[in-house]
């Protein structure tokens, strides 16, 4: 099994709130139940992967915001908690509230539950994870012998490399694929690199720059006697710019095992 993992710390804040039907009747409590788990009680998001909703009316019209909340976009799932009128009330609350109401929720019927009030990354003064690296890893697990075959740091944060640090790994999204010749391909990292590793040893064999971070699992297919690897370079996470391209690479016609790299 080949698996890439994130090893970065987060804070998760819990608050007491009315989770009854009566509690959902107020737009703010509906926001807390349906939205604050990601965007936070203060509407500020995390500044990286979850956008701030503060000043939303200055950036987007209400109908567009409603459709995004209803249908989902990117990492944000479609609304499955609130009826349409409840979701509309939340959008109205975000657009019409000049100041965020931090007053305690009314007790309602007295049936309380704890709500996720948002999560924030635990970072150091440079904005990097405040834990020991590696912050992202790629691991080969040998099931037959019940052991870790190899484990390596995966990727880098652009901010880390700008500070002179390399090989510390980074938070990553998107999985690997393996070819019959033993090549492991993976994007997934915020440094916008696409890499090929020897699946037996973890040795880096090849890498290239993408136009935007490849936060996606590549696909492998054959056509016309050639083998192709395709990855979506969409970016848009971890503070990286967004992209909208699919990049395809062809392996040589004559494969030569794990050292056959794309052209």
N, C-alpha and C positions, 0 to 999 in steps of 0.2 A: 504494500500500500504506500503510495506517495501522497503526502499531504502537506500543504502549506498552512502555517498557523500564525496568528497574531499574539504577541506577548507584550501588550501595552496596558497600563492601568487606567481605570475610569472611576470617578465618583458617581454614585447613584444616591439621590436624595428622595426620601419618602416623607409624605405629609399626610395628615389625617384629613379626610374629606368625606362629604356625604355622597355615597354611591347609590342612593335610592332613586326611584323614578322622580320623586319630588326634587331631589338634588339636581337631576339633569334638567329640570325645568328652567334653571337660570343659565344664561349663556356662559358665564364664567365657570360654573361648576361643570358644564358640558365640555368646555375647553380643557379643564383640568383632567377630566376622565379620559377624553379621547385624544388630546394633543400634547399635553404637558410632558408626557413620558419622553418625548424627543425634543420638543422645542422649549421645554422648561416653564416653570411658573412665571418667570420674568419675560417670556417670549423671545429670549435672546439666542436660543440654539447653542451650539458649541463653537461657532465661529469657523468651523472647518467642514465637517461632513453634514451638519444639520444647519440650515440657514436661519438667520434671525427673522422674526416676524415683526419686529419693531419698525415702525414706519412703512409697513407694507402698502398702505394706500398711496404712498408716493412712488411706488415701483410697479404696481400691478393693479388692474381694475378688478373690482369684486367678483365679476362673473368668471374671469380667468382663475382667480384664487379658489372660487367654489368648485370649479371643474377639476382643478388639480387635487383638491382635498377629497373630492368625490371619487375620482378615477385613479388617483395615485400617479406618481412620476418618480423614476429613478428608484432610490431605496425606499421611498415613501409608499406604503401600500394603500390600496383603495379603502375608503371609509366603510367599515362594517359594524360600527358601534352605534352611530346616531341615525335617526330618520332624516329625511331630506330637510325638514323644517328645523331640526335640531342643528344640522350642519350649517344651514343658512344663518341661524342665530349666532353660531360661533364666528362665522365670517363677519357678520354685522358687528359683533363684539370687538373683533380685531380692528375693524375699520372706523368704528364710531367712538371708541374709548380714547380720549385724549391722554389719559394717564392710566397705567395698569392698576387695577383695584387689588390691593394686597390684603384687604380685610378678611377675617376668618369667614369660612362658609357657615351659613345658617345650619342649625342642627337638623332641620327637616323633621323626619319621623324618628330620629335618634339612632338609625341604623348606619353606623359608620364603617368605613373601610380605609385602608391605607392606599394612597395613590403614588405612583411614580412621578415625582415632580421634575424629572429631567436628569440627564447624565452629562457629566463634563469630563474631559480628559484631564488626567493628572500629569502636568507638564512641568519642566524646569524653566528657569528664566529665559532660556533660548527658544522655548516652545517645543522642545523635544520631550519624549516620554520620560517621566521622572522615576524610572526604574532601570535596573542594570540591563544592558543589551545582551544578546540580540533581541531586537523588537519585532522581528519577523523571521520565521525559519521555514526551511524546506527539509522534510524528513522522509527517509525510506525505512519502512517497517517490514522486517522479515518475519512473516507469520509462521513459516515452517519451523524456524529455529527460535521463535519467541524473543526477538531482540531488535534493537534499533541498528539498522545496517549502517546508515550514515545520517548526519544532520548538519546543515550548513545555514549561515545567515542568508536571508533572501532580500535583496534590494537595499536601497538607501533612501533616506529623505533628502530631497534637494537642499533643504536648509542645513542638514548635517554635512553634506559634501562641501557646501559653501564655507562651513566653519573648519574644514580640513579633516573631517571624520569620514571614513569609508569602512565598509564591511560590517556595519552594525545591524543590518536588517531594518525592515520598515513594515508598518501596518500594510496589509495587502488584501486585495479582493479579486477573486477569479482563480480557478484551479489549473492544474497541469494536464497535459495529454502526453501519452507515450506512443512512439512509433514502433513498428515491428522490428526495426533495426536497433532499438535500444536508446533512442533519443528522447529526452524529456524536455518538452517545450512549456514555457510559462511566461506570462506577462505579469499582471497583478500588482506591480509595485509603483509607487508614486514617482520614481525616477524616470518613468516613460521608457524603460528598457524591455526588450523581448529577448529571452535567453534560451539557450539549449544546453542541457547538462547530460553527462553520461549517467544513465539510470543505474548503473552498477556501482559507480564510485562517487557520484556527486560532483565530479570535475566539471567546471565550466568550460564548454567547448566553443561557444559562439554567442555573441550578443549583438544587438543592433538597437538604434534609437527609433522610437515611434513618434509620429506627429503629436500624439497626446497619450497619456497613460493608458495602458491596456488593462483596465479593470474588468476583465472578462476571461472566461475559459476558452482557449483556442479550439478550433475544429480541424479535423484531418480528413481529407478525402482524396480519391484518385480519379483522374480524368485523362484520357488520351495517353495512358501508359505512364503518367507522371503522378507523383504524390505531392499534395499541396497542404500547407498549414495556413490557416486564416485566423486573424484576431481582430476584434473590434477595438479601435483606439478611441474610446469615448471620453476618457478623463472625467472631470467633474466631481471627483471625491478628494478628500484629504488635502483640500486647498489647491488642487491642480486645475489648470484650465480645461475647459470642455473641448471635445473634438467630435467629429462625425464621419469617420472613415473606417473602412475595412481594409486591412493590409494583408495581401496574400504573398506567400513565399513558396517556391518550388524546390523540392529536393532534386539532386542530380538524377539523371536517367539510370546510371549504373550506381546502385547503392553499395556502400562498403562498410556496413555495420554502423556502430555507434559514432563513427567519425564523419558520416555523410551529412553535410550541413547544407542549409538552404542557399539558393542563389537569388 
